[in-house]
Amino acid sequence: MKTNSILVCCIMLIVLAVSTAANATSEARVKSPNWGSERVLSYAIYQPAIGRIATAYYRIVQGEYEGRPVFEIRYNGSGSGLSESSICTVDAVNLEPYKSTRKLKTQSAAFFIDTYYGDGRIVVRRKQDADGEIMESSQDFPGRIFDYEELMWLIPSLDFSADDRLHFALFSTVGDQTILVVVRKMGEDTFKFHDQDYKATLYTFALNTVRQSLWVQNLNGVPTVVKYDTGETVLYNLDLLKGAEAKPAVEKPAPPAEEAAPPAEEPVDEGEGGGEGEGGGEEPPYIPF
């Protein structure tokens, strides 16, 4: 009985802590993004102890879903014998998700995850390989929620005009969990890439206990992530090396250009060790459920 009492107290403390964190900040407000009909961006992915391990390609395309204007946030990347790709379909005005698809491909297997949002429910379907058995799970979530696949594009579109901290709910298929995310706008910060200093607006938050940081600049008039520290890897927007309105904090001679190769038709496995090789370009087919 004593053990049960302690457990109940612990649960109440966790609930109180989450409620307090939410009440201490304003709920996130989204500014409709001016992404246009199409945006194409690429990022170099680094691990601090290893160096560059892969390249991530993003393509944001304007479209329509069930009669509503949407953006499709398309991602693909590969490295170290592994390729992954995703498509996240979000409302063009408030960025709330309708669905997302992720494909993870190793040298021996392919894994698919589809997530659907609607009518206060989240439905997740999984399978291994094209002919694998479909495993489905679902949960109720009657409030507003965002998809993990859009996180890097969501935060630059939040309205911090009246607050320096905002919160929102995020769904991740890792454990099928809903995470309360509290984002703090830290102000101007300087970071270094290819021995050159860049200024950007820094935002910090945590996913569960993992601290994350985003640096945002206006690229061609659009707030865009130019650096993303996930806690395990660091992504750098390769437009920094092209000078697309990403002006360095201190003018120095430009380093040799590190151009990203255009995505190939099929992902190219880089083999053990990763390195500077690049590949990608395969868009994940929607799972025929």
Contacts in CASP RR format, 6 or more apart in sequence:
PFRMAT RR
TARGET T0000
AUTHOR 0000-0000-0000
METHOD contacts of the structure
MODEL  1
MKTNSILVCCIMLIVLAVSTAANATSEARVKSPNWGSERVLSYAIYQPAI
GRIATAYYRIVQGEYEGRPVFEIRYNGSGSGLSESSICTVDAVNLEPYKS
TRKLKTQSAAFFIDTYYGDGRIVVRRKQDADGEIMESSQDFPGRIFDYEE
LMWLIPSLDFSADDRLHFALFSTVGDQTILVVVRKMGEDTFKFHDQDYKA
TLYTFALNTVRQSLWVQNLNGVPTVVKYDTGETVLYNLDLLKGAEAKPAV
EKPAPPAEEAAPPAEEPVDEGEGGGEGEGGGEEPPYIPF
18 180 0 8 1.000
21 167 0 8 1.000
21 180 0 8 1.000
21 182 0 8 1.000
22 167 0 8 1.000
22 180 0 8 1.000
22 182 0 8 1.000
24 165 0 8 1.000
25 163 0 8 1.000
25 165 0 8 1.000
25 166 0 8 1.000
25 167 0 8 1.000
25 182 0 8 1.000
26 162 0 8 1.000
26 163 0 8 1.000
26 165 0 8 1.000
26 166 0 8 1.000
26 167 0 8 1.000
27 144 0 8 1.000
27 166 0 8 1.000
27 167 0 8 1.000
27 168 0 8 1.000
28 158 0 8 1.000
28 159 0 8 1.000
28 166 0 8 1.000
28 167 0 8 1.000
28 168 0 8 1.000
28 183 0 8 1.000
29 158 0 8 1.000
29 159 0 8 1.000
29 166 0 8 1.000
30 93 0 8 1.000
30 94 0 8 1.000
30 95 0 8 1.000
30 154 0 8 1.000
30 157 0 8 1.000
30 158 0 8 1.000
30 159 0 8 1.000
31 157 0 8 1.000
31 158 0 8 1.000
31 159 0 8 1.000
32 92 0 8 1.000
32 93 0 8 1.000
32 94 0 8 1.000
32 157 0 8 1.000
33 71 0 8 1.000
33 95 0 8 1.000
33 153 0 8 1.000
33 156 0 8 1.000
33 157 0 8 1.000
33 222 0 8 1.000
34 221 0 8 1.000
34 222 0 8 1.000
35 60 0 8 1.000
35 62 0 8 1.000
35 71 0 8 1.000
35 222 0 8 1.000
36 62 0 8 1.000
37 61 0 8 1.000
37 62 0 8 1.000
38 59 0 8 1.000
38 60 0 8 1.000
38 61 0 8 1.000
38 62 0 8 1.000
39 58 0 8 1.000
39 59 0 8 1.000
39 60 0 8 1.000
39 222 0 8 1.000
40 57 0 8 1.000
40 58 0 8 1.000
40 59 0 8 1.000
41 57 0 8 1.000
41 58 0 8 1.000
41 59 0 8 1.000
41 224 0 8 1.000
41 237 0 8 1.000
41 238 0 8 1.000
41 239 0 8 1.000
42 55 0 8 1.000
42 56 0 8 1.000
42 57 0 8 1.000
42 58 0 8 1.000
42 237 0 8 1.000
42 238 0 8 1.000
42 260 0 8 1.000
43 55 0 8 1.000
43 56 0 8 1.000
43 58 0 8 1.000
43 228 0 8 1.000
43 235 0 8 1.000
43 236 0 8 1.000
43 237 0 8 1.000
43 238 0 8 1.000
44 52 0 8 1.000
44 55 0 8 1.000
44 235 0 8 1.000
44 236 0 8 1.000
44 238 0 8 1.000
44 258 0 8 1.000
44 260 0 8 1.000
45 52 0 8 1.000
45 53 0 8 1.000
45 54 0 8 1.000
45 55 0 8 1.000
45 56 0 8 1.000
45 233 0 8 1.000
45 234 0 8 1.000
45 235 0 8 1.000
46 52 0 8 1.000
46 53 0 8 1.000
46 233 0 8 1.000
46 234 0 8 1.000
46 235 0 8 1.000
46 236 0 8 1.000
47 53 0 8 1.000
47 232 0 8 1.000
47 233 0 8 1.000
47 234 0 8 1.000
48 234 0 8 1.000
51 275 0 8 1.000
52 275 0 8 1.000
52 276 0 8 1.000
53 79 0 8 1.000
53 80 0 8 1.000
53 233 0 8 1.000
53 273 0 8 1.000
53 274 0 8 1.000
53 275 0 8 1.000
54 77 0 8 1.000
54 78 0 8 1.000
54 79 0 8 1.000
54 80 0 8 1.000
54 270 0 8 1.000
54 274 0 8 1.000
54 275 0 8 1.000
54 278 0 8 1.000
55 77 0 8 1.000
55 78 0 8 1.000
55 260 0 8 1.000
55 261 0 8 1.000
55 277 0 8 1.000
55 278 0 8 1.000
55 279 0 8 1.000
55 280 0 8 1.000
56 75 0 8 1.000
56 76 0 8 1.000
56 77 0 8 1.000
56 235 0 8 1.000
57 75 0 8 1.000
57 76 0 8 1.000
57 77 0 8 1.000
57 260 0 8 1.000
57 263 0 8 1.000
57 280 0 8 1.000
57 281 0 8 1.000
58 73 0 8 1.000
58 74 0 8 1.000
58 75 0 8 1.000
59 74 0 8 1.000
60 71 0 8 1.000
60 72 0 8 1.000
60 73 0 8 1.000
60 74 0 8 1.000
60 153 0 8 1.000
61 71 0 8 1.000
61 72 0 8 1.000
61 74 0 8 1.000
62 69 0 8 1.000
62 70 0 8 1.000
62 71 0 8 1.000
62 92 0 8 1.000
63 69 0 8 1.000
63 70 0 8 1.000
63 71 0 8 1.000
63 72 0 8 1.000
63 92 0 8 1.000
64 70 0 8 1.000
65 89 0 8 1.000
65 98 0 8 1.000
66 98 0 8 1.000
68 91 0 8 1.000
68 92 0 8 1.000
68 98 0 8 1.000
69 91 0 8 1.000
69 92 0 8 1.000
69 93 0 8 1.000
70 89 0 8 1.000
70 90 0 8 1.000
70 91 0 8 1.000
70 92 0 8 1.000
70 98 0 8 1.000
71 89 0 8 1.000
71 90 0 8 1.000
71 92 0 8 1.000
71 95 0 8 1.000
72 87 0 8 1.000
72 88 0 8 1.000
72 89 0 8 1.000
73 86 0 8 1.000
73 87 0 8 1.000
73 88 0 8 1.000
73 89 0 8 1.000
73 90 0 8 1.000
73 149 0 8 1.000
73 150 0 8 1.000
73 153 0 8 1.000
74 85 0 8 1.000
74 86 0 8 1.000
74 87 0 8 1.000
74 283 0 8 1.000
75 84 0 8 1.000
75 85 0 8 1.000
75 86 0 8 1.000
75 87 0 8 1.000
75 88 0 8 1.000
75 149 0 8 1.000
76 83 0 8 1.000
76 84 0 8 1.000
76 85 0 8 1.000
76 86 0 8 1.000
76 263 0 8 1.000
76 267 0 8 1.000
76 280 0 8 1.000
76 281 0 8 1.000
76 282 0 8 1.000
76 283 0 8 1.000
77 83 0 8 1.000
77 84 0 8 1.000
77 85 0 8 1.000
77 267 0 8 1.000
77 279 0 8 1.000
77 280 0 8 1.000
77 281 0 8 1.000
78 84 0 8 1.000
78 267 0 8 1.000
78 268 0 8 1.000
78 269 0 8 1.000
78 270 0 8 1.000
78 278 0 8 1.000
78 279 0 8 1.000
78 280 0 8 1.000
79 269 0 8 1.000
79 270 0 8 1.000
79 271 0 8 1.000
79 274 0 8 1.000
79 275 0 8 1.000
79 277 0 8 1.000
79 279 0 8 1.000
80 270 0 8 1.000
80 271 0 8 1.000
80 272 0 8 1.000
80 273 0 8 1.000
80 274 0 8 1.000
81 106 0 8 1.000
81 107 0 8 1.000
81 269 0 8 1.000
81 270 0 8 1.000
81 271 0 8 1.000
81 272 0 8 1.000
81 274 0 8 1.000
82 104 0 8 1.000
82 105 0 8 1.000
82 106 0 8 1.000
82 269 0 8 1.000
83 104 0 8 1.000
83 105 0 8 1.000
83 267 0 8 1.000
83 268 0 8 1.000
83 269 0 8 1.000
83 279 0 8 1.000
83 280 0 8 1.000
83 282 0 8 1.000
84 102 0 8 1.000
84 103 0 8 1.000
84 104 0 8 1.000
84 105 0 8 1.000
85 102 0 8 1.000
85 103 0 8 1.000
85 267 0 8 1.000
85 280 0 8 1.000
85 281 0 8 1.000
85 282 0 8 1.000
85 283 0 8 1.000
85 284 0 8 1.000
86 100 0 8 1.000
86 101 0 8 1.000
86 102 0 8 1.000
86 103 0 8 1.000
86 149 0 8 1.000
86 284 0 8 1.000
87 100 0 8 1.000
87 101 0 8 1.000
87 283 0 8 1.000
87 284 0 8 1.000
87 286 0 8 1.000
88 97 0 8 1.000
88 99 0 8 1.000
88 100 0 8 1.000
88 101 0 8 1.000
88 147 0 8 1.000
88 149 0 8 1.000
88 150 0 8 1.000
89 97 0 8 1.000
89 98 0 8 1.000
89 99 0 8 1.000
89 100 0 8 1.000
90 96 0 8 1.000
90 97 0 8 1.000
90 98 0 8 1.000
90 147 0 8 1.000
90 150 0 8 1.000
91 97 0 8 1.000
91 98 0 8 1.000
95 146 0 8 1.000
95 150 0 8 1.000
95 153 0 8 1.000
95 154 0 8 1.000
95 157 0 8 1.000
96 117 0 8 1.000
96 144 0 8 1.000
96 145 0 8 1.000
96 146 0 8 1.000
97 115 0 8 1.000
97 117 0 8 1.000
97 145 0 8 1.000
97 146 0 8 1.000
97 147 0 8 1.000
97 149 0 8 1.000
97 150 0 8 1.000
98 116 0 8 1.000
98 117 0 8 1.000
98 118 0 8 1.000
99 114 0 8 1.000
99 115 0 8 1.000
99 116 0 8 1.000
99 117 0 8 1.000
100 114 0 8 1.000
100 115 0 8 1.000
100 147 0 8 1.000
100 149 0 8 1.000
100 150 0 8 1.000
101 112 0 8 1.000
101 113 0 8 1.000
101 114 0 8 1.000
101 115 0 8 1.000
101 284 0 8 1.000
101 286 0 8 1.000
101 287 0 8 1.000
102 112 0 8 1.000
102 113 0 8 1.000
102 149 0 8 1.000
102 173 0 8 1.000
102 284 0 8 1.000
103 110 0 8 1.000
103 111 0 8 1.000
103 112 0 8 1.000
103 282 0 8 1.000
103 284 0 8 1.000
103 285 0 8 1.000
104 110 0 8 1.000
104 111 0 8 1.000
104 113 0 8 1.000
105 111 0 8 1.000
105 267 0 8 1.000
107 269 0 8 1.000
109 128 0 8 1.000
109 129 0 8 1.000
110 128 0 8 1.000
110 129 0 8 1.000
110 130 0 8 1.000
111 126 0 8 1.000
111 127 0 8 1.000
111 128 0 8 1.000
112 126 0 8 1.000
112 127 0 8 1.000
112 128 0 8 1.000
112 284 0 8 1.000
112 287 0 8 1.000
113 124 0 8 1.000
113 125 0 8 1.000
113 126 0 8 1.000
113 173 0 8 1.000
114 124 0 8 1.000
114 125 0 8 1.000
114 126 0 8 1.000
114 286 0 8 1.000
114 287 0 8 1.000
114 289 0 8 1.000
115 122 0 8 1.000
115 123 0 8 1.000
115 124 0 8 1.000
115 125 0 8 1.000
115 147 0 8 1.000
115 171 0 8 1.000
115 173 0 8 1.000
116 122 0 8 1.000
116 123 0 8 1.000
116 124 0 8 1.000
116 125 0 8 1.000
117 145 0 8 1.000
117 147 0 8 1.000
117 171 0 8 1.000
120 140 0 8 1.000
120 141 0 8 1.000
120 142 0 8 1.000
120 143 0 8 1.000
121 138 0 8 1.000
121 139 0 8 1.000
121 140 0 8 1.000
121 141 0 8 1.000
122 138 0 8 1.000
122 139 0 8 1.000
122 140 0 8 1.000
122 141 0 8 1.000
122 145 0 8 1.000
122 171 0 8 1.000
122 176 0 8 1.000
123 136 0 8 1.000
123 137 0 8 1.000
123 138 0 8 1.000
124 136 0 8 1.000
124 137 0 8 1.000
124 138 0 8 1.000
124 173 0 8 1.000
124 176 0 8 1.000
125 134 0 8 1.000
125 135 0 8 1.000
125 136 0 8 1.000
125 287 0 8 1.000
125 289 0 8 1.000
126 134 0 8 1.000
126 135 0 8 1.000
126 136 0 8 1.000
127 133 0 8 1.000
127 134 0 8 1.000
127 135 0 8 1.000
127 287 0 8 1.000
134 287 0 8 1.000
134 289 0 8 1.000
137 176 0 8 1.000
139 176 0 8 1.000
139 178 0 8 1.000
141 169 0 8 1.000
141 171 0 8 1.000
141 178 0 8 1.000
143 169 0 8 1.000
144 168 0 8 1.000
144 169 0 8 1.000
145 168 0 8 1.000
145 169 0 8 1.000
145 170 0 8 1.000
145 171 0 8 1.000
145 178 0 8 1.000
146 154 0 8 1.000
146 168 0 8 1.000
146 169 0 8 1.000
146 170 0 8 1.000
146 171 0 8 1.000
147 170 0 8 1.000
147 171 0 8 1.000
148 170 0 8 1.000
148 171 0 8 1.000
148 172 0 8 1.000
148 173 0 8 1.000
148 174 0 8 1.000
151 170 0 8 1.000
152 214 0 8 1.000
152 225 0 8 1.000
152 228 0 8 1.000
153 225 0 8 1.000
154 168 0 8 1.000
155 183 0 8 1.000
155 203 0 8 1.000
155 205 0 8 1.000
155 214 0 8 1.000
155 216 0 8 1.000
155 225 0 8 1.000
156 214 0 8 1.000
156 216 0 8 1.000
156 223 0 8 1.000
156 224 0 8 1.000
156 225 0 8 1.000
157 223 0 8 1.000
158 166 0 8 1.000
158 183 0 8 1.000
159 166 0 8 1.000
160 166 0 8 1.000
160 185 0 8 1.000
164 184 0 8 1.000
164 185 0 8 1.000
165 182 0 8 1.000
165 183 0 8 1.000
165 184 0 8 1.000
165 185 0 8 1.000
166 182 0 8 1.000
166 183 0 8 1.000
167 180 0 8 1.000
167 181 0 8 1.000
167 182 0 8 1.000
167 183 0 8 1.000
168 181 0 8 1.000
168 183 0 8 1.000
169 178 0 8 1.000
169 179 0 8 1.000
169 180 0 8 1.000
169 181 0 8 1.000
170 178 0 8 1.000
170 179 0 8 1.000
170 180 0 8 1.000
170 181 0 8 1.000
170 207 0 8 1.000
171 177 0 8 1.000
171 178 0 8 1.000
171 179 0 8 1.000
172 178 0 8 1.000
172 179 0 8 1.000
172 207 0 8 1.000
179 207 0 8 1.000
179 208 0 8 1.000
181 205 0 8 1.000
181 206 0 8 1.000
181 207 0 8 1.000
182 205 0 8 1.000
182 206 0 8 1.000
183 203 0 8 1.000
183 204 0 8 1.000
183 205 0 8 1.000
184 203 0 8 1.000
184 204 0 8 1.000
184 205 0 8 1.000
185 201 0 8 1.000
185 202 0 8 1.000
185 203 0 8 1.000
186 201 0 8 1.000
186 202 0 8 1.000
186 203 0 8 1.000
186 204 0 8 1.000
187 201 0 8 1.000
187 202 0 8 1.000
188 199 0 8 1.000
188 200 0 8 1.000
188 201 0 8 1.000
188 202 0 8 1.000
189 199 0 8 1.000
189 200 0 8 1.000
189 201 0 8 1.000
189 202 0 8 1.000
189 215 0 8 1.000
190 197 0 8 1.000
190 198 0 8 1.000
190 199 0 8 1.000
190 200 0 8 1.000
190 249 0 8 1.000
191 197 0 8 1.000
191 198 0 8 1.000
191 200 0 8 1.000
191 215 0 8 1.000
191 227 0 8 1.000
192 198 0 8 1.000
193 227 0 8 1.000
193 236 0 8 1.000
193 240 0 8 1.000
193 241 0 8 1.000
194 240 0 8 1.000
194 241 0 8 1.000
194 255 0 8 1.000
194 258 0 8 1.000
195 252 0 8 1.000
195 255 0 8 1.000
196 240 0 8 1.000
196 248 0 8 1.000
196 250 0 8 1.000
196 252 0 8 1.000
196 254 0 8 1.000
196 255 0 8 1.000
197 248 0 8 1.000
197 249 0 8 1.000
197 250 0 8 1.000
197 252 0 8 1.000
198 215 0 8 1.000
198 217 0 8 1.000
198 226 0 8 1.000
198 227 0 8 1.000
198 240 0 8 1.000
198 246 0 8 1.000
198 248 0 8 1.000
198 249 0 8 1.000
199 217 0 8 1.000
199 249 0 8 1.000
200 215 0 8 1.000
200 216 0 8 1.000
200 217 0 8 1.000
200 226 0 8 1.000
200 227 0 8 1.000
201 215 0 8 1.000
201 216 0 8 1.000
201 217 0 8 1.000
202 213 0 8 1.000
202 214 0 8 1.000
202 215 0 8 1.000
202 216 0 8 1.000
203 213 0 8 1.000
203 214 0 8 1.000
203 215 0 8 1.000
203 216 0 8 1.000
204 211 0 8 1.000
204 212 0 8 1.000
204 213 0 8 1.000
204 214 0 8 1.000
205 211 0 8 1.000
205 212 0 8 1.000
206 212 0 8 1.000
210 230 0 8 1.000
210 231 0 8 1.000
210 232 0 8 1.000
211 231 0 8 1.000
212 228 0 8 1.000
212 229 0 8 1.000
212 230 0 8 1.000
212 231 0 8 1.000
213 227 0 8 1.000
213 228 0 8 1.000
213 229 0 8 1.000
214 225 0 8 1.000
214 227 0 8 1.000
214 228 0 8 1.000
214 229 0 8 1.000
215 225 0 8 1.000
215 226 0 8 1.000
215 227 0 8 1.000
215 228 0 8 1.000
216 223 0 8 1.000
216 224 0 8 1.000
216 225 0 8 1.000
216 226 0 8 1.000
217 223 0 8 1.000
217 224 0 8 1.000
217 226 0 8 1.000
217 245 0 8 1.000
217 246 0 8 1.000
218 224 0 8 1.000
218 245 0 8 1.000
219 226 0 8 1.000
219 237 0 8 1.000
219 239 0 8 1.000
219 244 0 8 1.000
219 245 0 8 1.000
219 246 0 8 1.000
220 244 0 8 1.000
220 245 0 8 1.000
221 245 0 8 1.000
224 237 0 8 1.000
224 239 0 8 1.000
225 235 0 8 1.000
225 237 0 8 1.000
226 236 0 8 1.000
226 237 0 8 1.000
226 239 0 8 1.000
226 240 0 8 1.000
226 246 0 8 1.000
227 234 0 8 1.000
227 235 0 8 1.000
227 236 0 8 1.000
227 237 0 8 1.000
228 234 0 8 1.000
228 235 0 8 1.000
237 246 0 8 1.000
238 258 0 8 1.000
238 259 0 8 1.000
238 260 0 8 1.000
239 246 0 8 1.000
240 246 0 8 1.000
241 254 0 8 1.000
241 255 0 8 1.000
241 257 0 8 1.000
241 258 0 8 1.000
241 259 0 8 1.000
242 257 0 8 1.000
242 259 0 8 1.000
260 278 0 8 1.000
261 278 0 8 1.000
261 279 0 8 1.000
263 279 0 8 1.000
263 280 0 8 1.000
263 281 0 8 1.000
264 279 0 8 1.000
264 280 0 8 1.000
264 281 0 8 1.000
265 281 0 8 1.000
265 282 0 8 1.000
266 280 0 8 1.000
266 281 0 8 1.000
266 282 0 8 1.000
267 279 0 8 1.000
267 280 0 8 1.000
267 281 0 8 1.000
267 282 0 8 1.000
268 277 0 8 1.000
268 278 0 8 1.000
268 279 0 8 1.000
268 280 0 8 1.000
270 277 0 8 1.000
270 279 0 8 1.000
END
